[in-house]
Amino acid sequence: MKGLPDAEALRALRHELRTPLTSLLAYAELMGEEEERADPEAVARFVAAVDRNAQRELELLEDLMAALTAAVEETGSGDAGDA
């Protein structure tokens, strides 16, 4: 079907979306484990990493939504104004 991504593109998209989430979850887990002996510098690094990865995830999702919207408009298979 025209406008739909192929399997390779979907695998790449899945990887790009999952990578920042995996990092966010790992940092959150580390922060929880280190709570009792919280080193302020380590916490600051973790928070910076969480922020950086959350921003990346947001950018990826915005790009995905823009691409999907463009594909829908190109194929005429929906009207975003009918929501």
LINNOR-V686680 format. One record per residue. RES is the residue in three letters. PHI is phi in whole degrees, 0 to 359 (999 if undefined). OMEGA is omega as a letter, one per 20 degrees, with the letter a starting at -180 (NA if undefined). D_FIRST is the distance of its C-alpha to the first C-alpha in Angstrom with 1 decimal. Layout:
<<RES/PHI/OMEGA/D_FIRST> <RES/PHI/OMEGA/D_FIRST>>
This chain:
<<MET/999/a/0.0> <LYS/294/r/3.8> <GLY/89/r/6.4> <LEU/269/r/6.0> <PRO/289/r/8.8> <ASP/276/a/9.5> <ALA/300/a/12.4> <GLU/295/r/15.0> <ALA/295/r/14.2> <LEU/293/r/14.4> <ARG/297/r/17.6> <ALA/295/r/19.0> <LEU/297/r/18.3> <ARG/301/r/20.0> <HIS/297/a/22.9> <GLU/296/r/23.3> <LEU/281/a/23.5> <ARG/283/a/25.7> <THR/302/r/28.2> <PRO/296/r/29.9> <LEU/294/r/30.0> <THR/299/r/31.7> <SER/296/r/34.2> <LEU/301/r/34.9> <LEU/296/r/35.6> <ALA/295/r/37.8> <TYR/295/r/39.8> <ALA/297/r/40.3> <GLU/297/r/41.6> <LEU/299/a/43.9> <MET/297/r/45.2> <GLY/293/a/46.0> <GLU/288/a/47.8> <GLU/267/a/49.8> <GLU/305/a/50.9> <GLU/292/a/54.5> <ARG/244/a/55.1> <ALA/299/r/52.9> <ASP/274/a/53.4> <PRO/306/r/52.7> <GLU/291/r/51.4> <ALA/294/r/49.0> <VAL/299/r/47.8> <ALA/299/r/47.3> <ARG/295/a/45.1> <PHE/297/a/43.1> <VAL/297/r/42.7> <ALA/297/r/41.6> <ALA/293/r/39.0> <VAL/298/r/37.7> <ASP/299/a/37.5> <ARG/300/a/35.8> <ASN/288/r/33.1> <ALA/294/r/32.6> <GLN/297/r/32.2> <ARG/297/r/29.6> <GLU/298/r/27.7> <LEU/299/r/27.8> <GLU/299/r/26.6> <LEU/298/r/23.6> <LEU/293/r/22.7> <GLU/295/r/23.3> <ASP/297/r/21.1> <LEU/298/a/18.3> <MET/296/r/18.8> <ALA/295/r/19.0> <ALA/294/r/15.6> <LEU/295/r/14.0> <THR/297/r/16.0> <ALA/297/r/15.0> <ALA/295/r/11.2> <VAL/296/r/12.2> <GLU/295/a/14.5> <GLU/294/a/12.4> <THR/272/a/9.8> <GLY/67/a/12.9> <SER/264/r/11.8> <GLY/173/r/15.1> <ASP/231/a/18.6> <ALA/299/a/20.3> <GLY/282/a/23.6> <ASP/271/a/23.6> <ALA/291/NA/24.3>>
